[in-house]
Amino acid sequence: YNIDPSLEKAAAILGAGPFRSFVSITLPLSLPGIVSGIVLVFSMSMSAYVTPALMGGANVPMLPVVAYDQIINLLRWTYGSAVSYVLLGITLVIVTVFTRMMERGRYREVFR
């Protein structure tokens, strides 16, 4: 989807500067795309194991790496599964909050 360029032109005709036009028109119209990108990147990074392991190793303890180390290397199944459930819970809460936030804004816009 594209943002109609005539909206920015109308804002300029009405006296809005480039910053005001961006804040009032472009940003609110592109906010759903920005939020969905944030949610996709966050959920993919929460399930990543290889990238944090290669970049940080044991120096940067990220939750997927901690869960893997606890289960595979240290054979602490209970602690590893608890870390996995915490990771799953954090991911679900953040995705749900972002989804509810965007849906609430969409319904507010429709029924205004």
Secondary structure as a PSIPRED ss2 file (coil, helix, strand):
# PSIPRED VFORMAT (PSIPRED V4.0)

   1 Y C   1.000  0.000  0.000
   2 N C   1.000  0.000  0.000
   3 I C   1.000  0.000  0.000
   4 D C   1.000  0.000  0.000
   5 P H   0.000  1.000  0.000
   6 S H   0.000  1.000  0.000
   7 L H   0.000  1.000  0.000
   8 E H   0.000  1.000  0.000
   9 K H   0.000  1.000  0.000
  10 A H   0.000  1.000  0.000
  11 A H   0.000  1.000  0.000
  12 A H   0.000  1.000  0.000
  13 I H   0.000  1.000  0.000
  14 L C   1.000  0.000  0.000
  15 G C   1.000  0.000  0.000
  16 A C   1.000  0.000  0.000
  17 G C   1.000  0.000  0.000
  18 P H   0.000  1.000  0.000
  19 F H   0.000  1.000  0.000
  20 R H   0.000  1.000  0.000
  21 S H   0.000  1.000  0.000
  22 F H   0.000  1.000  0.000
  23 V H   0.000  1.000  0.000
  24 S H   0.000  1.000  0.000
  25 I H   0.000  1.000  0.000
  26 T H   0.000  1.000  0.000
  27 L H   0.000  1.000  0.000
  28 P H   0.000  1.000  0.000
  29 L H   0.000  1.000  0.000
  30 S H   0.000  1.000  0.000
  31 L H   0.000  1.000  0.000
  32 P H   0.000  1.000  0.000
  33 G H   0.000  1.000  0.000
  34 I H   0.000  1.000  0.000
  35 V H   0.000  1.000  0.000
  36 S H   0.000  1.000  0.000
  37 G H   0.000  1.000  0.000
  38 I H   0.000  1.000  0.000
  39 V H   0.000  1.000  0.000
  40 L H   0.000  1.000  0.000
  41 V H   0.000  1.000  0.000
  42 F H   0.000  1.000  0.000
  43 S H   0.000  1.000  0.000
  44 M H   0.000  1.000  0.000
  45 S H   0.000  1.000  0.000
  46 M H   0.000  1.000  0.000
  47 S C   1.000  0.000  0.000
  48 A C   1.000  0.000  0.000
  49 Y C   1.000  0.000  0.000
  50 V H   0.000  1.000  0.000
  51 T H   0.000  1.000  0.000
  52 P H   0.000  1.000  0.000
  53 A H   0.000  1.000  0.000
  54 L H   0.000  1.000  0.000
  55 M H   0.000  1.000  0.000
  56 G C   1.000  0.000  0.000
  57 G C   1.000  0.000  0.000
  58 A C   1.000  0.000  0.000
  59 N C   1.000  0.000  0.000
  60 V C   1.000  0.000  0.000
  61 P C   1.000  0.000  0.000
  62 M C   1.000  0.000  0.000
  63 L H   0.000  1.000  0.000
  64 P H   0.000  1.000  0.000
  65 V H   0.000  1.000  0.000
  66 V H   0.000  1.000  0.000
  67 A H   0.000  1.000  0.000
  68 Y H   0.000  1.000  0.000
  69 D H   0.000  1.000  0.000
  70 Q H   0.000  1.000  0.000
  71 I H   0.000  1.000  0.000
  72 I H   0.000  1.000  0.000
  73 N H   0.000  1.000  0.000
  74 L C   1.000  0.000  0.000
  75 L C   1.000  0.000  0.000
  76 R C   1.000  0.000  0.000
  77 W H   0.000  1.000  0.000
  78 T H   0.000  1.000  0.000
  79 Y H   0.000  1.000  0.000
  80 G H   0.000  1.000  0.000
  81 S H   0.000  1.000  0.000
  82 A H   0.000  1.000  0.000
  83 V H   0.000  1.000  0.000
  84 S H   0.000  1.000  0.000
  85 Y H   0.000  1.000  0.000
  86 V H   0.000  1.000  0.000
  87 L H   0.000  1.000  0.000
  88 L H   0.000  1.000  0.000
  89 G H   0.000  1.000  0.000
  90 I H   0.000  1.000  0.000
  91 T H   0.000  1.000  0.000
  92 L H   0.000  1.000  0.000
  93 V H   0.000  1.000  0.000
  94 I H   0.000  1.000  0.000
  95 V H   0.000  1.000  0.000
  96 T H   0.000  1.000  0.000
  97 V H   0.000  1.000  0.000
  98 F H   0.000  1.000  0.000
  99 T H   0.000  1.000  0.000
 100 R H   0.000  1.000  0.000
 101 M H   0.000  1.000  0.000
 102 M H   0.000  1.000  0.000
 103 E H   0.000  1.000  0.000
 104 R H   0.000  1.000  0.000
 105 G H   0.000  1.000  0.000
 106 R H   0.000  1.000  0.000
 107 Y H   0.000  1.000  0.000
 108 R H   0.000  1.000  0.000
 109 E H   0.000  1.000  0.000
 110 V H   0.000  1.000  0.000
 111 F C   1.000  0.000  0.000
 112 R C   1.000  0.000  0.000
